[in-house]
Amino acid sequence: MTLTRGLDKSERFTQRISESRDPAKAESSSQTIVLAYVNERNEVVRRFQFEGARPSSWSAPDLSAGDSSAVEETLELTYVSAHPI
């Protein structure tokens, strides 16, 4: 699964990805996550639960002074199983 989002000020997100890519912590990095789809009024319209999810790759653009383009980061997750909830 690939998730794309705009950069934010949260250091925890980046820290979590770094920790999960450490081979010594690989087994403990798998988690159950819930992904919620929301409509234009920010109301949840559908949810999925992913078992054994862990980051497999992450990318963010290089930031340069004066660049006014939209900045997004991409996170790829692997998982064992998924189902709607």
MODELLER restraints for C-alpha pairs under 7 A, 6 or more apart:
rsr = mdl.restraints
at = mdl.atoms
rsr.add(forms.Gaussian(group=physical.xy_distance, feature=features.Distance(at['CA:1:A'], at['CA:76:A']), mean=5.62, stdev=0.5))
rsr.add(forms.Gaussian(group=physical.xy_distance, feature=features.Distance(at['CA:1:A'], at['CA:77:A']), mean=5.21, stdev=0.5))
rsr.add(forms.Gaussian(group=physical.xy_distance, feature=features.Distance(at['CA:1:A'], at['CA:78:A']), mean=6.49, stdev=0.5))
rsr.add(forms.Gaussian(group=physical.xy_distance, feature=features.Distance(at['CA:2:A'], at['CA:74:A']), mean=6.86, stdev=0.5))
rsr.add(forms.Gaussian(group=physical.xy_distance, feature=features.Distance(at['CA:2:A'], at['CA:75:A']), mean=5.69, stdev=0.5))
rsr.add(forms.Gaussian(group=physical.xy_distance, feature=features.Distance(at['CA:2:A'], at['CA:76:A']), mean=4.36, stdev=0.5))
rsr.add(forms.Gaussian(group=physical.xy_distance, feature=features.Distance(at['CA:2:A'], at['CA:77:A']), mean=6.30, stdev=0.5))
rsr.add(forms.Gaussian(group=physical.xy_distance, feature=features.Distance(at['CA:3:A'], at['CA:74:A']), mean=5.71, stdev=0.5))
rsr.add(forms.Gaussian(group=physical.xy_distance, feature=features.Distance(at['CA:3:A'], at['CA:75:A']), mean=5.16, stdev=0.5))
rsr.add(forms.Gaussian(group=physical.xy_distance, feature=features.Distance(at['CA:3:A'], at['CA:76:A']), mean=6.29, stdev=0.5))
rsr.add(forms.Gaussian(group=physical.xy_distance, feature=features.Distance(at['CA:4:A'], at['CA:72:A']), mean=6.57, stdev=0.5))
rsr.add(forms.Gaussian(group=physical.xy_distance, feature=features.Distance(at['CA:4:A'], at['CA:73:A']), mean=5.77, stdev=0.5))
rsr.add(forms.Gaussian(group=physical.xy_distance, feature=features.Distance(at['CA:4:A'], at['CA:74:A']), mean=4.51, stdev=0.5))
rsr.add(forms.Gaussian(group=physical.xy_distance, feature=features.Distance(at['CA:4:A'], at['CA:75:A']), mean=6.42, stdev=0.5))
rsr.add(forms.Gaussian(group=physical.xy_distance, feature=features.Distance(at['CA:5:A'], at['CA:72:A']), mean=5.39, stdev=0.5))
rsr.add(forms.Gaussian(group=physical.xy_distance, feature=features.Distance(at['CA:5:A'], at['CA:73:A']), mean=5.66, stdev=0.5))
rsr.add(forms.Gaussian(group=physical.xy_distance, feature=features.Distance(at['CA:5:A'], at['CA:74:A']), mean=6.70, stdev=0.5))
rsr.add(forms.Gaussian(group=physical.xy_distance, feature=features.Distance(at['CA:6:A'], at['CA:71:A']), mean=5.82, stdev=0.5))
rsr.add(forms.Gaussian(group=physical.xy_distance, feature=features.Distance(at['CA:6:A'], at['CA:72:A']), mean=4.26, stdev=0.5))
rsr.add(forms.Gaussian(group=physical.xy_distance, feature=features.Distance(at['CA:6:A'], at['CA:73:A']), mean=6.17, stdev=0.5))
rsr.add(forms.Gaussian(group=physical.xy_distance, feature=features.Distance(at['CA:7:A'], at['CA:71:A']), mean=6.30, stdev=0.5))
rsr.add(forms.Gaussian(group=physical.xy_distance, feature=features.Distance(at['CA:7:A'], at['CA:72:A']), mean=5.67, stdev=0.5))
rsr.add(forms.Gaussian(group=physical.xy_distance, feature=features.Distance(at['CA:7:A'], at['CA:73:A']), mean=6.27, stdev=0.5))
rsr.add(forms.Gaussian(group=physical.xy_distance, feature=features.Distance(at['CA:17:A'], at['CA:55:A']), mean=6.35, stdev=0.5))
rsr.add(forms.Gaussian(group=physical.xy_distance, feature=features.Distance(at['CA:20:A'], at['CA:26:A']), mean=5.83, stdev=0.5))
rsr.add(forms.Gaussian(group=physical.xy_distance, feature=features.Distance(at['CA:20:A'], at['CA:29:A']), mean=4.95, stdev=0.5))
rsr.add(forms.Gaussian(group=physical.xy_distance, feature=features.Distance(at['CA:20:A'], at['CA:54:A']), mean=6.97, stdev=0.5))
rsr.add(forms.Gaussian(group=physical.xy_distance, feature=features.Distance(at['CA:20:A'], at['CA:55:A']), mean=6.70, stdev=0.5))
rsr.add(forms.Gaussian(group=physical.xy_distance, feature=features.Distance(at['CA:29:A'], at['CA:54:A']), mean=6.14, stdev=0.5))
rsr.add(forms.Gaussian(group=physical.xy_distance, feature=features.Distance(at['CA:30:A'], at['CA:52:A']), mean=4.75, stdev=0.5))
rsr.add(forms.Gaussian(group=physical.xy_distance, feature=features.Distance(at['CA:30:A'], at['CA:53:A']), mean=5.14, stdev=0.5))
rsr.add(forms.Gaussian(group=physical.xy_distance, feature=features.Distance(at['CA:30:A'], at['CA:54:A']), mean=4.90, stdev=0.5))
rsr.add(forms.Gaussian(group=physical.xy_distance, feature=features.Distance(at['CA:31:A'], at['CA:51:A']), mean=6.47, stdev=0.5))
rsr.add(forms.Gaussian(group=physical.xy_distance, feature=features.Distance(at['CA:31:A'], at['CA:52:A']), mean=5.02, stdev=0.5))
rsr.add(forms.Gaussian(group=physical.xy_distance, feature=features.Distance(at['CA:31:A'], at['CA:53:A']), mean=5.18, stdev=0.5))
rsr.add(forms.Gaussian(group=physical.xy_distance, feature=features.Distance(at['CA:31:A'], at['CA:54:A']), mean=6.54, stdev=0.5))
rsr.add(forms.Gaussian(group=physical.xy_distance, feature=features.Distance(at['CA:32:A'], at['CA:49:A']), mean=6.96, stdev=0.5))
rsr.add(forms.Gaussian(group=physical.xy_distance, feature=features.Distance(at['CA:32:A'], at['CA:50:A']), mean=5.57, stdev=0.5))
rsr.add(forms.Gaussian(group=physical.xy_distance, feature=features.Distance(at['CA:32:A'], at['CA:51:A']), mean=4.52, stdev=0.5))
rsr.add(forms.Gaussian(group=physical.xy_distance, feature=features.Distance(at['CA:32:A'], at['CA:52:A']), mean=5.66, stdev=0.5))
rsr.add(forms.Gaussian(group=physical.xy_distance, feature=features.Distance(at['CA:32:A'], at['CA:53:A']), mean=6.03, stdev=0.5))
rsr.add(forms.Gaussian(group=physical.xy_distance, feature=features.Distance(at['CA:33:A'], at['CA:49:A']), mean=5.79, stdev=0.5))
rsr.add(forms.Gaussian(group=physical.xy_distance, feature=features.Distance(at['CA:33:A'], at['CA:50:A']), mean=5.28, stdev=0.5))
rsr.add(forms.Gaussian(group=physical.xy_distance, feature=features.Distance(at['CA:33:A'], at['CA:51:A']), mean=6.75, stdev=0.5))
rsr.add(forms.Gaussian(group=physical.xy_distance, feature=features.Distance(at['CA:33:A'], at['CA:53:A']), mean=6.81, stdev=0.5))
rsr.add(forms.Gaussian(group=physical.xy_distance, feature=features.Distance(at['CA:34:A'], at['CA:47:A']), mean=6.68, stdev=0.5))
rsr.add(forms.Gaussian(group=physical.xy_distance, feature=features.Distance(at['CA:34:A'], at['CA:48:A']), mean=5.58, stdev=0.5))
rsr.add(forms.Gaussian(group=physical.xy_distance, feature=features.Distance(at['CA:34:A'], at['CA:49:A']), mean=4.44, stdev=0.5))
rsr.add(forms.Gaussian(group=physical.xy_distance, feature=features.Distance(at['CA:34:A'], at['CA:50:A']), mean=6.21, stdev=0.5))
rsr.add(forms.Gaussian(group=physical.xy_distance, feature=features.Distance(at['CA:35:A'], at['CA:47:A']), mean=5.63, stdev=0.5))
rsr.add(forms.Gaussian(group=physical.xy_distance, feature=features.Distance(at['CA:35:A'], at['CA:48:A']), mean=5.30, stdev=0.5))
rsr.add(forms.Gaussian(group=physical.xy_distance, feature=features.Distance(at['CA:35:A'], at['CA:49:A']), mean=6.46, stdev=0.5))
rsr.add(forms.Gaussian(group=physical.xy_distance, feature=features.Distance(at['CA:36:A'], at['CA:44:A']), mean=6.21, stdev=0.5))
rsr.add(forms.Gaussian(group=physical.xy_distance, feature=features.Distance(at['CA:36:A'], at['CA:46:A']), mean=5.85, stdev=0.5))
rsr.add(forms.Gaussian(group=physical.xy_distance, feature=features.Distance(at['CA:36:A'], at['CA:47:A']), mean=4.39, stdev=0.5))
rsr.add(forms.Gaussian(group=physical.xy_distance, feature=features.Distance(at['CA:36:A'], at['CA:48:A']), mean=6.56, stdev=0.5))
rsr.add(forms.Gaussian(group=physical.xy_distance, feature=features.Distance(at['CA:37:A'], at['CA:44:A']), mean=5.69, stdev=0.5))
rsr.add(forms.Gaussian(group=physical.xy_distance, feature=features.Distance(at['CA:37:A'], at['CA:45:A']), mean=5.76, stdev=0.5))
rsr.add(forms.Gaussian(group=physical.xy_distance, feature=features.Distance(at['CA:37:A'], at['CA:46:A']), mean=5.28, stdev=0.5))
rsr.add(forms.Gaussian(group=physical.xy_distance, feature=features.Distance(at['CA:37:A'], at['CA:47:A']), mean=6.25, stdev=0.5))
rsr.add(forms.Gaussian(group=physical.xy_distance, feature=features.Distance(at['CA:38:A'], at['CA:44:A']), mean=4.29, stdev=0.5))
rsr.add(forms.Gaussian(group=physical.xy_distance, feature=features.Distance(at['CA:38:A'], at['CA:45:A']), mean=5.43, stdev=0.5))
rsr.add(forms.Gaussian(group=physical.xy_distance, feature=features.Distance(at['CA:39:A'], at['CA:45:A']), mean=6.56, stdev=0.5))
rsr.add(forms.Gaussian(group=physical.xy_distance, feature=features.Distance(at['CA:47:A'], at['CA:84:A']), mean=5.79, stdev=0.5))
rsr.add(forms.Gaussian(group=physical.xy_distance, feature=features.Distance(at['CA:47:A'], at['CA:85:A']), mean=5.55, stdev=0.5))
rsr.add(forms.Gaussian(group=physical.xy_distance, feature=features.Distance(at['CA:48:A'], at['CA:82:A']), mean=6.71, stdev=0.5))
rsr.add(forms.Gaussian(group=physical.xy_distance, feature=features.Distance(at['CA:48:A'], at['CA:83:A']), mean=5.54, stdev=0.5))
rsr.add(forms.Gaussian(group=physical.xy_distance, feature=features.Distance(at['CA:48:A'], at['CA:84:A']), mean=4.25, stdev=0.5))
rsr.add(forms.Gaussian(group=physical.xy_distance, feature=features.Distance(at['CA:48:A'], at['CA:85:A']), mean=5.55, stdev=0.5))
rsr.add(forms.Gaussian(group=physical.xy_distance, feature=features.Distance(at['CA:49:A'], at['CA:82:A']), mean=5.56, stdev=0.5))
rsr.add(forms.Gaussian(group=physical.xy_distance, feature=features.Distance(at['CA:49:A'], at['CA:83:A']), mean=5.53, stdev=0.5))
rsr.add(forms.Gaussian(group=physical.xy_distance, feature=features.Distance(at['CA:49:A'], at['CA:84:A']), mean=6.20, stdev=0.5))
rsr.add(forms.Gaussian(group=physical.xy_distance, feature=features.Distance(at['CA:49:A'], at['CA:85:A']), mean=6.52, stdev=0.5))
rsr.add(forms.Gaussian(group=physical.xy_distance, feature=features.Distance(at['CA:50:A'], at['CA:79:A']), mean=6.35, stdev=0.5))
rsr.add(forms.Gaussian(group=physical.xy_distance, feature=features.Distance(at['CA:50:A'], at['CA:81:A']), mean=5.83, stdev=0.5))
rsr.add(forms.Gaussian(group=physical.xy_distance, feature=features.Distance(at['CA:50:A'], at['CA:82:A']), mean=4.42, stdev=0.5))
rsr.add(forms.Gaussian(group=physical.xy_distance, feature=features.Distance(at['CA:50:A'], at['CA:83:A']), mean=6.82, stdev=0.5))
rsr.add(forms.Gaussian(group=physical.xy_distance, feature=features.Distance(at['CA:51:A'], at['CA:79:A']), mean=6.04, stdev=0.5))
rsr.add(forms.Gaussian(group=physical.xy_distance, feature=features.Distance(at['CA:51:A'], at['CA:80:A']), mean=5.65, stdev=0.5))
rsr.add(forms.Gaussian(group=physical.xy_distance, feature=features.Distance(at['CA:51:A'], at['CA:81:A']), mean=5.26, stdev=0.5))
rsr.add(forms.Gaussian(group=physical.xy_distance, feature=features.Distance(at['CA:51:A'], at['CA:82:A']), mean=6.23, stdev=0.5))
rsr.add(forms.Gaussian(group=physical.xy_distance, feature=features.Distance(at['CA:52:A'], at['CA:79:A']), mean=5.05, stdev=0.5))
rsr.add(forms.Gaussian(group=physical.xy_distance, feature=features.Distance(at['CA:52:A'], at['CA:80:A']), mean=5.15, stdev=0.5))
rsr.add(forms.Gaussian(group=physical.xy_distance, feature=features.Distance(at['CA:53:A'], at['CA:77:A']), mean=6.27, stdev=0.5))
rsr.add(forms.Gaussian(group=physical.xy_distance, feature=features.Distance(at['CA:53:A'], at['CA:78:A']), mean=5.55, stdev=0.5))
rsr.add(forms.Gaussian(group=physical.xy_distance, feature=features.Distance(at['CA:53:A'], at['CA:79:A']), mean=4.10, stdev=0.5))
rsr.add(forms.Gaussian(group=physical.xy_distance, feature=features.Distance(at['CA:53:A'], at['CA:80:A']), mean=6.73, stdev=0.5))
rsr.add(forms.Gaussian(group=physical.xy_distance, feature=features.Distance(at['CA:54:A'], at['CA:77:A']), mean=5.42, stdev=0.5))
rsr.add(forms.Gaussian(group=physical.xy_distance, feature=features.Distance(at['CA:54:A'], at['CA:78:A']), mean=5.62, stdev=0.5))
rsr.add(forms.Gaussian(group=physical.xy_distance, feature=features.Distance(at['CA:54:A'], at['CA:79:A']), mean=6.48, stdev=0.5))
rsr.add(forms.Gaussian(group=physical.xy_distance, feature=features.Distance(at['CA:55:A'], at['CA:75:A']), mean=6.81, stdev=0.5))
rsr.add(forms.Gaussian(group=physical.xy_distance, feature=features.Distance(at['CA:55:A'], at['CA:76:A']), mean=5.80, stdev=0.5))
rsr.add(forms.Gaussian(group=physical.xy_distance, feature=features.Distance(at['CA:55:A'], at['CA:77:A']), mean=4.36, stdev=0.5))
rsr.add(forms.Gaussian(group=physical.xy_distance, feature=features.Distance(at['CA:55:A'], at['CA:78:A']), mean=6.34, stdev=0.5))
rsr.add(forms.Gaussian(group=physical.xy_distance, feature=features.Distance(at['CA:56:A'], at['CA:76:A']), mean=5.56, stdev=0.5))
rsr.add(forms.Gaussian(group=physical.xy_distance, feature=features.Distance(at['CA:56:A'], at['CA:77:A']), mean=5.36, stdev=0.5))
rsr.add(forms.Gaussian(group=physical.xy_distance, feature=features.Distance(at['CA:56:A'], at['CA:78:A']), mean=6.20, stdev=0.5))
rsr.add(forms.Gaussian(group=physical.xy_distance, feature=features.Distance(at['CA:57:A'], at['CA:75:A']), mean=5.94, stdev=0.5))
rsr.add(forms.Gaussian(group=physical.xy_distance, feature=features.Distance(at['CA:57:A'], at['CA:76:A']), mean=5.19, stdev=0.5))
rsr.add(forms.Gaussian(group=physical.xy_distance, feature=features.Distance(at['CA:58:A'], at['CA:74:A']), mean=5.63, stdev=0.5))
rsr.add(forms.Gaussian(group=physical.xy_distance, feature=features.Distance(at['CA:58:A'], at['CA:75:A']), mean=4.51, stdev=0.5))
rsr.add(forms.Gaussian(group=physical.xy_distance, feature=features.Distance(at['CA:58:A'], at['CA:76:A']), mean=6.30, stdev=0.5))
rsr.add(forms.Gaussian(group=physical.xy_distance, feature=features.Distance(at['CA:59:A'], at['CA:73:A']), mean=5.62, stdev=0.5))
rsr.add(forms.Gaussian(group=physical.xy_distance, feature=features.Distance(at['CA:59:A'], at['CA:74:A']), mean=5.26, stdev=0.5))
rsr.add(forms.Gaussian(group=physical.xy_distance, feature=features.Distance(at['CA:59:A'], at['CA:75:A']), mean=6.66, stdev=0.5))
rsr.add(forms.Gaussian(group=physical.xy_distance, feature=features.Distance(at['CA:60:A'], at['CA:72:A']), mean=6.44, stdev=0.5))
rsr.add(forms.Gaussian(group=physical.xy_distance, feature=features.Distance(at['CA:60:A'], at['CA:73:A']), mean=4.35, stdev=0.5))
rsr.add(forms.Gaussian(group=physical.xy_distance, feature=features.Distance(at['CA:60:A'], at['CA:74:A']), mean=6.50, stdev=0.5))
rsr.add(forms.Gaussian(group=physical.xy_distance, feature=features.Distance(at['CA:61:A'], at['CA:71:A']), mean=6.82, stdev=0.5))
rsr.add(forms.Gaussian(group=physical.xy_distance, feature=features.Distance(at['CA:61:A'], at['CA:73:A']), mean=6.95, stdev=0.5))
